[in-house]
């Protein structure tokens, strides 16, 4: 089972009263599918999943599946069902399976800081009980723990663990992951800024924040690179570089929510403890977006 291409880490739009805005979500999903992305990732970090209750979490995933597959039955849905409680992660994964998800994205357990044995056991139990193919999500900057090479290699031997979203920022580490895992074990970039370098070492695509805004252009980079047109992919990647960096003017998804509102996709509303983009960055981000639109 292989995953190749661009998978958009969907924002979760909120109304001004901070209820989930399902009308805006449907519009965003249809925009994504029409732009040709290979898949969607609801309820990840970019989707503000820590602020969603269990009912909202399940409904956002279920509606993403329903609306996306109504337009393109082949699009893949990678449901964000991770937790720092193994039982909760299993329950969320089972619910996503029932609702028709294709894969589950499982983040390192955060805050409780398990050992490598705890991490391996956590992911293995979800893979065995959740009944969905699992993509590991290694992001120590948010979780305070990182899977080491030995743990990833061990987990890659499990039939239901098929890949990893890598967000360590360490290309050398990612090279070791690709070198030491089976050929069909997929490494996806978890950082738009590193998409081209990761493709160059054998990565197969990206779980992308910037694709919320420009899905066709982001997807084109991966598709052209993997088709052998590396010069074109490099040019387009560099055209997008400033915009990718701007998504980290403040903590994700603060900038992408502001940008999505600027492009008319949804309201610029976030649930606490996330707050709106600082005013000092607003004009800068608008200018970067406008320059990219003029040159894309």
Buried (B, 14 or more C-beta within 10 A) or exposed (E): EEBBBBBBBBBBBBBEEEEBBBEBBBBBBBBBBEBBBBBBBBBBBBBBBEBBEEEBBBBBBBBBBBBBBEEBEEBBBBBBBBBBEBEEBBBBBBBBBEBBBBBBBBBBBBEEEBEBEBBBEBBBBBBBBBBBBBBBBBBBEBBEBBBBEEBBBBBBEBEBBBBBBBBBBBBEBBBBBBEEBEEEBBBBBBBBBBBBBBBBBBBBBBBBBBBBBBBBBBBBBBBBBBEEBBEBBBEBBEBBBEBBBBBBBBEBBBBBBBBBBBBEBBBBBBBEEBEBBEEEBBEEBBEBBEEBEEEE
